[in-house]
Amino acid sequence: MNLGAAALAAATGLAGAGTLAALTPARRRARLVGAVVAASGMAGAVSGLSALAGQSWQVWWPWLLPLAGVRLAADALSGWFLLLIGGVAAIVGVYTTGYAGSSGRGASSRGALAALPVFACAMLVVPVAASVSTFLLAWELMAASSLLLVLAEHRQRVSVREAALWYAVMTQAGLVVILLGLMWLATACGGESFTAIRAGAAALSGPVRAGVFLLTAVGFAAKAGLVPLHPWLSRAHAEAPSHVSALMSAAMVKLGVYALIRVGLDLLGGGPAWWWLLLGAFGALSALYGILQAALASDLKRLLAYSTCENAGLITLGVAAAGVLTTLHRPALAGVALGAALLHALNHAAFKSLLFCSAGSVVHATGTRDLDDLGGLSKRMPVTTGLFAAGALAAAALPPGNGFVSEWLLIQSLTGGLSSAQVITMIAAPIVVAVVALTAGVGVATFVKALGTGFLARPRSDAASRAHESPAGMLAGMALAATGCLVLALAPQITGPALGRVAGRLRVGTPLDRSGVTLRLDGIASTLAPATIAGVLVVLLTAIAVTTRLLGRRRRVATRAWDCGTGPLTARMEYTSTSFAEPLQRVFDHVMRPEQDIDVTHHIESDYLVASVAYRRKVPDRIEAHLYRPLLAAGRAWGRAARVLASGSVHRYVTYMLVTLLVVLVAEVFR
């Protein structure tokens, strides 16, 4: 047993110990479980690093699962996602030691804490599953344990139950289509192990390959939260405890992308360009729709959830671009696109862990997620504010944030596709580049809004004015995530060898050529020096701050700059989240179709004297309103109609059985 297998075995054993630790007394339960989850995550990350270093391994336990057994194997692709998931689990474990112990009954209950290490362990098993049955078992264990965690606070809020119902239905529907696709693939290839599938996939007919890809892509896209299969994401991520939201958004969503790569590029060996163009279209739609919803959201956690939808779309765009460029025999560009997708997955895991943990810190201190009711947290929660600002910089894809590097790589691969000989690719490439640029611009506005209205200015509610800094365990977990963002921002070239091994495993070009502090791309003349950019920005900002300070000492302003100098600035004079987003809402008014209502109350004595004005705005999910609500209404109508069949008559039920038997016999005769 090599280091990677031993580390994964240790991670699994620690997860079992964490489940038992949830049975300990309440005063130390959260600390024990959090520490064990952190240790399990670090062991998983070590296993991933081992696989990325070239130490692949495989095991088969035929006795562990009836009929098929359990097959596990690790390669470079598995290693990348093991590193990602293990890192997030380690961060969340440290954070949990402070969060779950002081967040109330839901997150600190025995059931919620027992499910947490199971969820983390199941996610670690998914990338190393090497057969259809093992993969489906780990996938379902991941879904079931995460559902229990989403339900952790169902006694506190009714909205949690609705979110859990949406998540349960959509994740199980996704499992059904994944099951159909993978079983079809295993049957056609004559074996359910991934080795047998790779050997037999080349001989499959085009319709079979396309059918398998489409079925599995739908199920994996649902797990990744791609539009239009996203309604569960904004609900579940917003209503789950914040440490669970971080695990789901930063780690679980990426496994949908992992499965797309594993099935589409590895097991099926790629496919025609239309597969990837279709996948890229949904990725672009998800990126644009997700960031628009995030820009207009006033709920902090819902904003971050829609941002995850956007980033999942960008990662999927990179995978789709790699698939298209592979069919065009452009291995160098395909490697850059795949490298951009994988690097952005890792970057997103780092900064979204930080942002959701920071949001949990805000909820812990104030009891609210509404940005309109926050403000002024920078003075009361300076550490949380600084860490959230670091995450917001990364999520906005501005230099020197780590999100900027991977989005720059994605644009480089897409612009390289402009020289393609295929007309459809020449048309799609500039459209996708424009979509990425637009999402980046709206993303900046979104996180400026979140930071400015939520943390700066003056508090707009009593809860915000009474806020306090979070416990040390929560701050330590957030600091770990911020450290990961910093390393990936300043030295992304350290990922070059690992990305090269993943690219070699998938038979595309090496994406990065590591050279000192400069990031060089394989086959592209563009270069980037993130550390140099960061250094220049620090020098410029320092110079501006010093200059402003020196000039400010010489000039005294005797009057106030606001309210004509007649009074102090109040919270009513500030931008709220709703008012800040209103100009952007007007630009995309026909796309988002917000619902607005103004209620004017007059004095009883006179209709000309206004007592109060109430403004309400709601931005509904148009896809949910026009796609899912009609489907749900049709399902309810079908259910009511089906009640006629269940009349309670035994004779009728016997008739049903007889008719079914006759249909089966006739079908067997004419088969």
Disulfide bonds with the S-S distance in Angstrom:
none
